[in-house]
Amino acid sequence: MSAEISGKEYLPVVIEPMRVRDLDAVLAIERVSFPTPWSRYAYLSELLENDRAHYVVARTADGKVAGYLGLWMIVDEGHITTIAVHPAYRGRGVGRQLLAAAERIVQAQGGVRLTLEVRVSNYAAYSLYQKFGYVNVGIRPGYYRDNNEDAIIMWKELYQDSR
């Protein structure tokens, strides 16, 4: 029996490190998810040159990339730089699984908190982040260059297991 989320069946995925071979699928999701998608060069730079970067994909049972997430570790904080789920898989728990993976990555690196920015108009993402324990701590005016839209700054404290 499968659980349901928002009337859609939950989709279990495997979270794996993003590889160069995943970029075609990642870039396809990028193009349908963002008004100003990142370039192949930006992802190559993150994957091959940035030692603070951690990028993962959410892979379905049949091997398709359903979504991805990137973050930077800066001292003891993780900063989510990007997260997206292919429209065909939205509302099925993939974003939640990616956020849980981000927490595991940050904690494994000794991190104690996570941050991200979200467009003020992106109600679905904002709602997901709130449900996942992120809190609104401020606004970055004009953060998004494509339309000068403000970003909501969100943080989540991660509590280390002290057992």
GUVO-182361 format. One line per field, with one value per residue: residue number from 1; x, y, z of N, C-alpha, C, O in turn; residue in one letter. Coordinates in steps of 0.001 Angstrom, whole numbers. Example, Ala and Ser with C-alpha at 12.3 -4.5 7.8 and 13.67 -1.06 7.14 Angstrom:
// GUVO-182361
num <- (1, 2)
n.xx <- (13190, 12850)
n.yy <- (-5690, -2250)
n.zz <- (7800, 7080)
ca.xx <- (12300, 13670)
ca.yy <- (-4500, -1060)
ca.zz <- (7800, 7140)
c.xx <- (13200, 12900)
c.yy <- (-3300, 30)
c.zz <- (7800, 7870)
o.xx <- (14236, 13409)
o.yy <- (-3319, 1138)
o.zz <- (8465, 8039)
residuo <- (A, S)
***
This chain:
// GUVO-182361
num <- (1, 2, 3, 4, 5, 6, 7, 8, 9, 10, 11, 12, 13, 14, 15, 16, 17, 18, 19, 20, 21, 22, 23, 24, 25, 26, 27, 28, 29, 30, 31, 32, 33, 34, 35, 36, 37, 38, 39, 40, 41, 42, 43, 44, 45, 46, 47, 48, 49, 50, 51, 52, 53, 54, 55, 56, 57, 58, 59, 60, 61, 62, 63, 64, 65, 66, 67, 68, 69, 70, 71, 72, 73, 74, 75, 76, 77, 78, 79, 80, 81, 82, 83, 84, 85, 86, 87, 88, 89, 90, 91, 92, 93, 94, 95, 96, 97, 98, 99, 100, 101, 102, 103, 104, 105, 106, 107, 108, 109, 110, 111, 112, 113, 114, 115, 116, 117, 118, 119, 120, 121, 122, 123, 124, 125, 126, 127, 128, 129, 130, 131, 132, 133, 134, 135, 136, 137, 138, 139, 140, 141, 142, 143, 144, 145, 146, 147, 148, 149, 150, 151, 152, 153, 154, 155, 156, 157, 158, 159, 160, 161, 162, 163)
n.xx <- (845, 629, 1553, -161, 325, -988, -3046, -1653, 389, 2996, 6405, 9041, 12497, 15961, 18599, 21417, 24878, 25264, 26306, 28414, 27283, 24593, 23798, 22355, 19696, 19303, 19593, 17392, 15289, 15897, 15375, 12566, 11806, 12826, 12978, 15424, 17545, 20333, 23495, 25129, 27869, 27942, 27031, 29015, 31243, 30502, 30378, 32951, 34918, 34335, 34997, 33388, 30895, 28019, 26176, 23209, 21135, 17748, 16766, 14567, 13037, 13277, 15523, 15404, 16049, 14413, 14553, 16692, 19272, 21365, 23997, 26061, 28669, 29554, 31649, 29971, 27503, 24961, 24135, 21508, 21704, 20331, 17320, 15125, 12298, 11205, 8352, 6575, 6870, 6258, 4753, 4826, 6487, 9183, 10666, 10697, 12244, 14657, 15251, 15549, 17812, 19637, 19841, 21051, 23525, 24624, 24742, 26508, 28806, 29332, 27698, 25275, 23063, 20796, 20248, 18317, 17089, 13987, 11711, 9360, 6954, 6754, 4812, 4284, 6821, 7675, 5761, 6353, 8965, 8386, 6793, 8754, 10213, 11660, 12183, 11000, 13205, 13791, 14048, 15456, 15793, 14950, 16383, 16241, 17359, 16086, 13516, 13626, 12502, 11784, 13455, 12668, 14340, 15219, 15713, 16888, 17411, 19513, 19404, 21748, 21995, 22235, 22620)
n.yy <- (-1177, 2177, 5363, 8524, 11818, 14954, 13911, 12533, 9727, 8796, 9013, 7009, 7645, 7312, 8911, 10289, 11207, 13946, 13566, 14281, 13047, 13270, 15775, 16544, 15761, 17207, 19845, 19970, 19892, 22230, 24162, 24036, 24827, 27270, 30821, 31939, 29830, 27893, 27467, 24853, 25108, 26393, 24356, 22409, 23721, 23860, 21100, 20138, 21933, 23330, 22970, 23257, 22584, 20489, 18349, 16653, 14111, 13040, 9946, 7925, 4626, 3593, 4834, 7526, 11045, 12697, 14982, 17463, 18778, 21312, 22353, 24501, 24162, 26207, 26940, 26042, 25928, 25075, 26091, 26120, 26112, 25528, 23880, 21647, 20010, 17829, 18711, 16533, 14968, 16418, 17181, 14684, 14004, 14150, 16531, 16791, 14573, 15318, 17607, 16380, 14885, 16958, 17869, 15634, 15631, 18102, 17729, 15563, 16850, 18265, 20432, 22794, 24220, 25243, 27219, 29089, 30810, 31961, 32776, 35411, 35004, 32272, 30275, 27534, 26331, 27835, 27064, 24317, 24474, 25712, 23713, 21866, 22858, 25218, 28678, 31973, 34588, 37019, 39433, 39615, 42272, 42723, 40484, 38525, 38651, 38524, 39630, 41405, 40568, 40100, 38057, 35627, 35007, 32053, 29966, 27014, 25387, 22729, 19993, 18232, 14777, 13726, 11331)
n.zz <- (0, -900, 326, 204, -1041, -1175, -2798, -4690, -5513, -3321, -4171, -3921, -3970, -4916, -3435, -4795, -5361, -7599, -10930, -13762, -15961, -15391, -16107, -18493, -17916, -15535, -16467, -18172, -16337, -14972, -16983, -17223, -14767, -13832, -14461, -15186, -15961, -14697, -16318, -18252, -17886, -15379, -13675, -14186, -13159, -10443, -9809, -10423, -9556, -7189, -3971, -1759, -2509, -2686, -4475, -5351, -6858, -7246, -7900, -9783, -9614, -12161, -13078, -13853, -13500, -11104, -9634, -8101, -5943, -4677, -2533, -544, 1777, 4349, 6733, 9519, 8379, 6062, 2811, 761, -2601, -4899, -5825, -7323, -8748, -11230, -13173, -13637, -11415, -9193, -6018, -4939, -2883, -3486, -3257, -464, 206, -930, 623, 3117, 2569, 2238, 4866, 6049, 4720, 5540, 8342, 8438, 7732, 9949, 10275, 11588, 10861, 8231, 5315, 2926, -6, -1258, -3839, -3337, -4605, -4915, -3726, -3334, -2910, -702, 1194, 1434, 2533, 4976, 6177, 6505, 8530, 8219, 8879, 8281, 8067, 7038, 4307, 1068, -790, -4222, -5125, -7169, -10378, -12855, -12714, -10675, -8314, -4845, -2383, 47, 2986, 4519, 7356, 9024, 12010, 12853, 14880, 16599, 17194, 20425, 21665)
ca.xx <- (0, 1427, 1030, -465, 621, -1777, -3807, -751, 1141, 4359, 7402, 10350, 13634, 17294, 19383, 22796, 25656, 25104, 27456, 28396, 26349, 23229, 23548, 21292, 18421, 19243, 19362, 16014, 14460, 16247, 14689, 11121, 11563, 13311, 13012, 16820, 18211, 21787, 24106, 25935, 29152, 27775, 26994, 30341, 32092, 30113, 30706, 34357, 35873, 33949, 35131, 32332, 29620, 27475, 25009, 22623, 19944, 16746, 16597, 13434, 13383, 13661, 16757, 15209, 16292, 13150, 14848, 18079, 19521, 22758, 24253, 27432, 28990, 30375, 31916, 29036, 26196, 24676, 23335, 20927, 21884, 19307, 16517, 14013, 11706, 10557, 6903, 5874, 7047, 5948, 3661, 4936, 7451, 10574, 11280, 10932, 13373, 15863, 15543, 16071, 19188, 20451, 20110, 22039, 24824, 25112, 25101, 27705, 29924, 29426, 26874, 24222, 21907, 20637, 19560, 17980, 16240, 12873, 10955, 8148, 5801, 6790, 4047, 4414, 8125, 7664, 4952, 7136, 10056, 7784, 6405, 9984, 10829, 12371, 11467, 11253, 13979, 14015, 13833, 16530, 15098, 15446, 17373, 16187, 17713, 15227, 12365, 13851, 11640, 12408, 13602, 12490, 15458, 14699, 16731, 16473, 18417, 19583, 19808, 22554, 21564, 23228, 22600)
ca.yy <- (0, 3398, 6568, 9582, 13199, 15852, 13156, 11832, 8657, 9083, 8419, 6803, 7865, 7106, 10152, 9965, 12377, 14349, 13296, 15007, 12359, 13663, 17177, 16747, 15670, 18329, 21074, 19938, 20301, 23652, 24992, 24099, 25239, 28604, 31791, 32119, 28582, 27820, 26904, 23638, 25530, 26648, 23054, 21786, 24416, 23416, 19687, 19800, 22907, 23946, 21969, 23474, 22221, 19132, 18268, 15326, 13917, 12086, 9041, 7010, 3210, 3317, 5544, 8918, 12095, 13344, 16271, 17649, 19789, 21678, 23207, 24822, 24167, 27345, 26724, 25046, 26194, 24679, 27060, 25475, 26991, 25204, 22679, 21600, 18712, 17817, 18873, 15239, 14310, 17344, 16804, 13252, 13806, 14198, 17695, 16459, 13647, 16109, 18430, 15478, 14567, 18140, 17851, 14580, 16093, 19175, 17152, 14732, 17780, 18994, 21627, 22917, 24954, 25351, 28417, 29171, 31921, 31553, 33914, 35713, 34493, 30809, 29829, 26079, 26064, 28453, 26204, 23103, 24789, 25924, 22398, 21137, 23474, 26461, 29872, 33212, 35488, 38315, 39623, 40184, 43051, 42674, 39404, 37831, 39630, 38472, 40523, 42221, 40066, 39885, 36686, 35394, 34265, 31070, 29213, 25885, 24883, 21274, 19579, 17017, 13698, 13685, 10019)
ca.zz <- (0, -1003, 959, -752, -687, -2028, -3777, -5605, -4865, -2876, -5050, -3300, -4866, -4364, -3487, -5167, -5792, -8996, -11784, -15032, -16865, -15030, -16427, -19478, -17203, -14598, -17234, -18663, -15196, -14764, -17988, -16987, -13385, -13477, -15555, -15597, -15573, -14673, -17528, -18098, -17335, -13939, -12992, -14281, -12200, -9106, -9617, -10626, -9037, -5919, -2904, -766, -3114, -2582, -5354, -5402, -7674, -6783, -9038, -9688, -9747, -13550, -13397, -14281, -12514, -10765, -9034, -7671, -4929, -4467, -1373, -176, 3208, 4730, 8150, 10045, 7797, 4693, 2053, -414, -3749, -5887, -5643, -8275, -9040, -12536, -12999, -13630, -10117, -8098, -5143, -4614, -1811, -3947, -2622, 955, 274, -1218, 1800, 4152, 2167, 2536, 6305, 6322, 4202, 6414, 9635, 8250, 7628, 11211, 10217, 12587, 10334, 6785, 4859, 1505, -415, -2114, -4379, -2579, -5361, -5005, -2565, -3140, -2288, 633, 2054, 1687, 3452, 6301, 6708, 6804, 9698, 7930, 9312, 7552, 8919, 6411, 2868, 247, -1822, -5596, -5208, -8464, -11413, -14033, -12569, -9480, -7243, -3543, -1892, 1473, 3569, 5469, 8094, 9849, 12939, 12886, 16213, 16575, 18095, 21519, 22316)
c.xx <- (895, 749, 726, -98, -156, -2529, -2959, 28, 2559, 5339, 8718, 11449, 14921, 18036, 20840, 23547, 25391, 26411, 27322, 27388, 24884, 22848, 22473, 19931, 18241, 18927, 17958, 15056, 14661, 15417, 13189, 10784, 11893, 13323, 14436, 17608, 19727, 22280, 24826, 27274, 29045, 27761, 28346, 31293, 31784, 30586, 32208, 35347, 35565, 33985, 34121, 30975, 29294, 26191, 24537, 21458, 19033, 16405, 15436, 13922, 13806, 14840, 16617, 15524, 14975, 13366, 16294, 18149, 21015, 22881, 25749, 27549, 29943, 30474, 30936, 27613, 26103, 23805, 22820, 20965, 20833, 18589, 15387, 13577, 11019, 9046, 6127, 5926, 6712, 4743, 3699, 6035, 8908, 11302, 11596, 12136, 14687, 16232, 16085, 17515, 20115, 20806, 21164, 23436, 25429, 25544, 26352, 28966, 30103, 28598, 25736, 22993, 21954, 19916, 19273, 17220, 15162, 12146, 9695, 6911, 5735, 6131, 4225, 5727, 8165, 6907, 5697, 8232, 9518, 7409, 7624, 10768, 11656, 11520, 11940, 12006, 14253, 13776, 15133, 15847, 15769, 16430, 17405, 16317, 16748, 14044, 12441, 12964, 12443, 12502, 13332, 13681, 14883, 15861, 16091, 17648, 18356, 20119, 20515, 21986, 22624, 23248, 23959)
c.yy <- (1247, 4538, 7593, 10927, 14059, 15092, 12415, 10790, 9109, 8344, 8232, 6976, 7504, 8423, 9759, 11243, 12669, 14092, 14111, 14367, 12692, 15045, 17403, 16724, 16843, 19628, 21118, 20362, 21782, 24533, 25093, 24620, 26692, 29543, 32069, 30885, 28713, 27174, 25589, 23995, 25768, 25338, 22352, 22411, 23958, 21985, 19414, 20725, 23441, 22900, 22165, 22963, 20744, 19121, 16835, 15309, 12929, 11222, 8078, 5578, 2861, 4179, 6992, 9882, 12843, 14740, 16321, 18756, 20046, 22526, 23440, 24704, 25327, 27316, 25661, 25241, 25661, 25741, 26344, 26474, 26757, 23932, 22756, 20159, 18827, 17918, 17548, 14557, 15208, 16863, 15347, 12968, 13878, 15379, 17450, 15539, 14374, 16984, 17578, 15099, 15738, 18176, 16807, 15012, 17117, 18606, 16285, 15586, 18597, 20255, 21604, 23692, 24974, 26640, 28286, 30460, 31364, 32810, 34152, 35162, 32966, 30201, 28342, 25752, 26625, 27575, 24918, 23383, 25024, 24588, 21598, 21802, 24714, 27642, 31077, 34162, 36845, 38284, 40140, 40944, 42901, 41562, 38732, 38837, 39643, 39424, 41406, 41809, 39870, 38391, 36678, 34561, 33334, 30303, 28042, 25470, 23368, 20873, 18250, 16014, 13540, 12341, 9391)
c.zz <- (0, -273, -125, -162, -1668, -3113, -4794, -4830, -4544, -3777, -4303, -4351, -4139, -4527, -3702, -5482, -7272, -9732, -13073, -15977, -16563, -15567, -17482, -18800, -16242, -15347, -17817, -17553, -14904, -15697, -17745, -15591, -13089, -14679, -16060, -15155, -15559, -15961, -17211, -17454, -15821, -13164, -13050, -13267, -10772, -8834, -9602, -9925, -7644, -4808, -1761, -1235, -2928, -3405, -5437, -6386, -6960, -7989, -8781, -9870, -11175, -14021, -13825, -13140, -12303, -10187, -8603, -6637, -4872, -3228, -1228, 1323, 3465, 6252, 8654, 9513, 6372, 4047, 816, -1560, -4819, -5489, -6654, -8461, -10396, -12338, -12937, -12268, -8935, -7303, -4716, -3595, -2220, -3309, -1156, 1108, -22, -18, 2941, 3846, 2468, 4018, 6649, 5870, 5158, 7765, 9529, 8144, 8906, 11248, 11213, 12087, 8804, 6460, 3370, 1262, -1330, -2591, -3548, -3288, -5410, -3761, -2293, -2438, -872, 1625, 2410, 2710, 4865, 6943, 7130, 7936, 9450, 8385, 8509, 8486, 8274, 4919, 2244, -894, -3196, -5874, -6577, -9595, -12590, -13929, -11317, -8301, -5959, -3238, -397, 1930, 4623, 6079, 8809, 10711, 12925, 14250, 16119, 17570, 19173, 22240, 22376)
o.xx <- (1814, -477, 1279, -194, 3, -2641, -3495, 293, 3236, 5124, 9438, 11325, 14959, 18094, 21423, 22937, 25305, 27492, 26232, 26706, 24015, 21684, 21732, 19091, 17152, 18089, 17384, 14112, 13703, 14830, 12592, 9614, 11302, 13641, 14626, 18256, 20318, 21551, 25090, 27759, 29944, 28401, 28776, 32055, 32697, 31124, 32679, 36499, 36462, 33101, 34021, 30020, 30164, 25228, 25338, 20875, 19486, 15833, 15331, 15075, 14600, 15123, 17621, 15296, 14485, 12471, 17029, 17224, 21826, 21994, 26574, 26644, 31013, 29516, 31046, 26645, 27041, 22854, 23595, 20346, 20482, 19174, 14766, 14369, 10333, 8504, 5114, 5122, 6868, 3837, 2715, 6471, 9789, 12441, 12648, 12945, 15715, 17411, 16987, 18343, 21249, 21943, 22064, 24418, 26596, 26604, 27174, 30066, 30924, 28764, 25282, 21999, 22995, 19074, 19891, 16765, 15394, 11988, 9043, 5909, 4749, 6805, 4308, 5743, 8637, 7355, 5672, 8409, 10125, 7681, 7536, 11868, 12295, 10294, 13102, 11514, 14870, 13366, 15817, 15375, 16993, 17247, 18477, 15500, 16604, 13605, 11469, 12709, 13623, 11738, 13715, 13994, 14150, 16859, 14910, 18746, 17273, 21156, 19963, 21551, 23783, 23833, 24105)
o.yy <- (1352, 4653, 7540, 11148, 13905, 15580, 11736, 10951, 9719, 7178, 9204, 6502, 7407, 8983, 9011, 12253, 11753, 14369, 14569, 15074, 12426, 15436, 18380, 17581, 17408, 20414, 22200, 21111, 22501, 25525, 26132, 24829, 27287, 29122, 32398, 30893, 29511, 26422, 25269, 23274, 25392, 25222, 21760, 21709, 23700, 21693, 18557, 20345, 23960, 22047, 21308, 22914, 19877, 19809, 15910, 16346, 12095, 11697, 7490, 5346, 1943, 4247, 7635, 9576, 13530, 15584, 15341, 19552, 19128, 23316, 22674, 25095, 25407, 27625, 24498, 24781, 25780, 26232, 25998, 27537, 27673, 23026, 23805, 19223, 19811, 17282, 17467, 13667, 14795, 16225, 14828, 11825, 13685, 15233, 17860, 15702, 14066, 17091, 18010, 15002, 15538, 18478, 17066, 14776, 17014, 18967, 16279, 15112, 19512, 21075, 20540, 23808, 24754, 27104, 27494, 31117, 30416, 33775, 33203, 34879, 32416, 29684, 27933, 24981, 25960, 27367, 24482, 22613, 24583, 24365, 20746, 21359, 25221, 27610, 31181, 34502, 37716, 37275, 40988, 40333, 42947, 41687, 38407, 39745, 40667, 39973, 42063, 42608, 39521, 37580, 37597, 33532, 33766, 30024, 28072, 25230, 22785, 21360, 17267, 16384, 13252, 12228, 8285)
o.zz <- (812, -264, -1223, 1045, -2879, -4238, -5670, -3639, -5371, -4108, -4075, -5480, -2912, -5622, -2918, -5832, -8089, -9212, -13417, -16720, -17393, -15483, -17378, -19078, -16146, -14905, -17947, -17803, -14621, -15267, -18029, -15269, -12188, -15792, -17231, -14108, -16287, -16608, -16052, -16582, -15068, -12119, -12059, -12602, -9987, -7766, -8854, -9718, -6980, -4720, -883, -460, -3002, -3066, -5574, -6704, -6175, -8970, -7704, -10234, -11381, -15217, -14133, -11970, -13199, -10242, -8725, -6477, -5001, -2905, -1725, 2060, 2862, 6961, 8268, 10117, 5584, 4655, -76, -1502, -5562, -4893, -6823, -8349, -10671, -11434, -12243, -11989, -7786, -7839, -4188, -3454, -1383, -2865, -666, 2021, 581, 322, 3659, 4752, 2904, 4381, 7448, 6575, 5537, 8276, 10446, 8431, 8950, 12152, 11633, 12804, 8184, 7230, 2658, 2198, -2081, -1844, -3111, -2631, -5901, -2870, -1135, -1478, 51, 2752, 3561, 3653, 5841, 8123, 8014, 8266, 10371, 8289, 8119, 9562, 8887, 4346, 2816, -1852, -3310, -6786, -7086, -9747, -13257, -14940, -10944, -7400, -5991, -3761, 327, 1330, 5513, 5414, 9154, 10209, 12978, 14700, 15625, 18661, 18871, 23318, 22896)
residuo <- (M, S, A, E, I, S, G, K, E, Y, L, P, V, V, I, E, P, M, R, V, R, D, L, D, A, V, L, A, I, E, R, V, S, F, P, T, P, W, S, R, Y, A, Y, L, S, E, L, L, E, N, D, R, A, H, Y, V, V, A, R, T, A, D, G, K, V, A, G, Y, L, G, L, W, M, I, V, D, E, G, H, I, T, T, I, A, V, H, P, A, Y, R, G, R, G, V, G, R, Q, L, L, A, A, A, E, R, I, V, Q, A, Q, G, G, V, R, L, T, L, E, V, R, V, S, N, Y, A, A, Y, S, L, Y, Q, K, F, G, Y, V, N, V, G, I, R, P, G, Y, Y, R, D, N, N, E, D, A, I, I, M, W, K, E, L, Y, Q, D, S, R)
***
